[in-house]
């Protein structure tokens, strides 16, 4: 019991500090093509203390929502989601970016749209989700929310789960796109990351 108390006190102390997570995010301009950009959270993941603070900050709001599974969207959403799932005591379900499914692969796979790479699709092993599961979705960066919305619809409309929360490092969704997601609430570390090239888009 004393170990748990010490851990909670340490987490409270760490998360009360004004950590600027933006300092650990890099914006890569003109990639994957000119005029576009991506956000790279690699340095946030690499820094032990900052990574821990990020996991705690994103996991704590999910505790009272009582998910039993976390779905992590590859690539960095899966890395972050695994740590959040461990914190919550949940299972982790990967949404993997793959080019194809081997002919001898026996588990059922659902494919989802993926706009980043034309030669790959987002794939989810459908039997990883049971009807009635309470699922939290984790991604690194939400711009238009197309992938998260597709995952949410698949989980709820086809697999019979309930999405109880969405967590991300960067939330650049416009108010219009947030309304499309509807419930559940989106939890983020950085809201509306502003640069010369990144602005919320309807």
C-alpha positions as CSV (number, residue, x, y, z in Angstrom):
1,X,0.0,0.0,0.0
2,X,2.8,2.4,0.8
3,X,4.3,1.8,-2.6
4,X,1.0,2.8,-4.3
5,X,0.7,5.9,-2.1
6,X,4.3,6.9,-3.0
7,X,3.6,6.3,-6.7
8,X,0.5,8.5,-6.7
9,X,2.2,11.3,-4.8
10,X,5.1,11.2,-7.2
11,X,2.8,11.3,-10.2
12,X,0.8,14.2,-8.7
13,X,4.0,16.1,-8.1
14,X,5.3,15.4,-11.6
15,X,2.1,16.3,-13.4
16,X,1.5,19.5,-11.4
17,X,4.6,21.0,-12.9
18,X,4.0,23.1,-16.0
19,X,5.6,20.8,-18.6
20,X,5.5,22.2,-22.1
21,X,4.9,19.1,-24.2
22,X,5.3,21.3,-27.3
23,X,9.0,21.4,-26.6
24,X,9.2,17.7,-27.4
25,X,7.3,17.8,-30.7
26,X,9.0,18.4,-34.0
27,X,7.1,19.6,-37.1
28,X,8.5,18.2,-40.3
29,X,7.6,20.6,-43.2
30,X,7.0,19.5,-46.8
31,X,6.5,15.9,-45.9
32,X,5.2,13.5,-47.2
33,X,4.8,16.0,-50.0
34,X,5.4,19.7,-50.6
35,X,2.9,21.9,-48.8
36,X,2.1,19.3,-46.1
37,X,3.6,18.6,-42.7
38,X,3.6,16.0,-40.0
39,X,4.2,16.1,-36.3
40,X,6.8,13.9,-34.8
41,X,6.5,13.0,-31.1
42,X,9.7,10.8,-31.1
43,X,11.5,13.0,-28.6
44,X,8.5,12.9,-26.2
45,X,8.6,9.1,-26.3
46,X,12.4,9.0,-25.9
47,X,12.6,11.2,-22.7
48,X,11.8,8.9,-19.7
49,X,10.3,11.6,-17.5
50,X,8.4,13.4,-20.2
51,X,7.1,10.1,-21.6
52,X,5.9,9.1,-18.1
53,X,4.2,12.5,-17.6
54,X,2.5,12.2,-21.0
55,X,1.2,8.7,-20.2
56,X,-0.2,9.7,-16.8
57,X,-1.8,12.9,-18.1
58,X,-3.6,11.0,-20.9
59,X,-4.5,7.9,-18.8
60,X,-5.9,9.6,-15.7
61,X,-9.0,11.0,-17.4
62,X,-9.8,7.5,-18.8
63,X,-9.7,5.8,-15.4
64,X,-13.2,6.8,-14.4
65,X,-14.5,5.8,-17.9
66,X,-13.4,2.2,-17.1
67,X,-12.2,1.0,-20.5
68,X,-11.2,-2.7,-20.7
69,X,-9.2,-2.3,-23.9
70,X,-7.1,0.4,-25.5
71,X,-6.8,0.5,-29.3
72,X,-3.5,2.1,-30.5
73,X,-3.2,3.4,-34.0
74,X,0.1,2.6,-35.5
75,X,2.7,3.8,-35.4
76,X,3.2,6.2,-32.4
77,X,-0.4,5.8,-31.3
78,X,0.4,2.2,-30.7
79,X,3.6,2.9,-28.7
80,X,1.8,5.5,-26.6
81,X,-1.4,3.4,-26.3
82,X,0.6,0.4,-25.0
83,X,1.9,2.4,-22.1
84,X,-1.6,3.8,-21.4
85,X,-3.1,0.3,-21.5
86,X,-0.5,-0.9,-19.0
87,X,-1.2,2.0,-16.7
88,X,-5.0,1.3,-16.8
89,X,-4.6,-2.5,-16.6
90,X,-6.2,-2.9,-20.0
91,X,-5.4,-5.1,-23.0
92,X,-3.9,-3.4,-26.1
93,X,-5.4,-3.8,-29.5
94,X,-3.2,-2.7,-32.4
95,X,-4.5,-1.0,-35.5
96,X,-1.6,-1.8,-37.8
97,X,-0.5,-0.2,-41.1
98,X,0.1,-3.1,-43.5
99,X,0.6,-3.6,-47.2
100,X,-1.1,-7.0,-47.3
101,X,-2.3,-10.0,-45.2
102,X,-0.3,-13.3,-45.8
103,X,-2.4,-16.0,-47.3
104,X,-1.9,-18.3,-44.3
105,X,-3.0,-15.7,-41.7
106,X,-6.0,-17.2,-40.0
107,X,-7.4,-14.4,-37.8
108,X,-10.2,-12.2,-39.3
109,X,-9.0,-8.8,-40.4
110,X,-11.0,-5.6,-40.9
111,X,-9.4,-2.9,-43.1
112,X,-9.8,0.8,-42.6
113,X,-8.9,3.9,-44.7
114,X,-5.4,5.2,-44.3
115,X,-4.5,8.5,-46.1
116,X,-0.8,8.7,-45.2
117,X,0.6,6.0,-47.5
118,X,-1.1,4.9,-50.7
119,X,0.4,1.4,-50.6
120,X,-0.7,0.6,-47.0
121,X,-4.0,0.2,-45.2
122,X,-4.9,0.2,-41.6
123,X,-5.9,-3.2,-40.4
124,X,-7.5,-4.5,-37.2
125,X,-7.9,-8.1,-36.1
126,X,-11.7,-8.0,-35.5
127,X,-11.7,-10.9,-33.0
128,X,-9.5,-8.7,-30.7
129,X,-12.7,-6.8,-29.9
130,X,-15.6,-8.5,-28.1
131,X,-19.2,-7.2,-28.1
132,X,-19.6,-5.0,-25.1
133,X,-16.0,-4.0,-24.8
134,X,-15.3,-0.5,-23.6
135,X,-12.5,0.9,-25.7
136,X,-10.2,3.9,-25.5
137,X,-8.6,5.0,-28.8
138,X,-5.1,6.4,-28.8
139,X,-3.4,8.2,-31.6
140,X,-0.5,10.7,-31.7
141,X,-2.0,13.5,-33.8
142,X,-5.5,14.3,-34.9
143,X,-5.8,16.7,-37.9
144,X,-9.2,15.8,-39.5
145,X,-10.0,12.8,-37.5
146,X,-10.8,10.6,-40.5
147,X,-8.9,7.6,-39.2
148,X,-10.2,7.8,-35.7
149,X,-13.8,8.3,-36.9
150,X,-13.5,5.2,-39.1
151,X,-12.1,3.2,-36.2
152,X,-14.9,4.4,-33.9
153,X,-17.6,3.5,-36.4
154,X,-16.1,0.0,-37.0
155,X,-15.9,-0.6,-33.2
156,X,-19.4,0.5,-32.5
157,X,-21.4,-0.2,-35.6
158,X,-19.9,-3.5,-36.6
159,X,-18.1,-5.0,-33.6
160,X,-20.6,-4.0,-30.9
161,X,-18.1,-2.2,-28.7
162,X,-18.4,1.3,-27.0
163,X,-15.7,3.9,-27.5
164,X,-15.5,5.6,-24.1
165,X,-12.6,8.0,-24.8
166,X,-10.0,9.3,-27.4
167,X,-6.6,10.3,-26.3
168,X,-3.9,12.0,-28.4
169,X,-0.8,14.1,-28.0
170,X,-1.9,16.8,-30.5
171,X,-5.5,17.7,-31.2
172,X,-5.8,19.9,-34.3
173,X,-9.4,19.1,-34.9
174,X,-11.7,22.0,-35.8
175,X,-14.9,22.4,-34.0
176,X,-16.7,21.0,-37.0
177,X,-14.6,17.8,-37.0
178,X,-15.1,17.4,-33.3
179,X,-18.8,17.5,-33.7
180,X,-18.6,14.8,-36.3
181,X,-16.8,12.6,-33.8
182,X,-19.6,13.3,-31.3
183,X,-19.1,11.4,-28.1
184,X,-16.8,10.5,-26.5
185,X,-14.6,13.3,-25.2
186,X,-11.1,13.9,-26.7
187,X,-8.2,14.2,-24.3
188,X,-5.0,15.9,-25.5
189,X,-1.7,17.2,-24.3
190,X,-1.5,20.0,-27.0
191,X,-4.6,21.7,-28.5
192,X,-4.4,23.5,-31.9
193,X,-0.7,23.3,-32.5
194,X,0.0,26.4,-34.6
195,X,2.7,26.8,-37.1
196,X,2.9,28.4,-40.5
197,X,1.5,25.3,-42.1
198,X,-0.6,23.6,-39.5
199,X,-4.1,25.0,-38.8
200,X,-7.4,23.2,-37.9
201,X,-9.2,22.2,-41.1
202,X,-12.9,21.6,-41.7
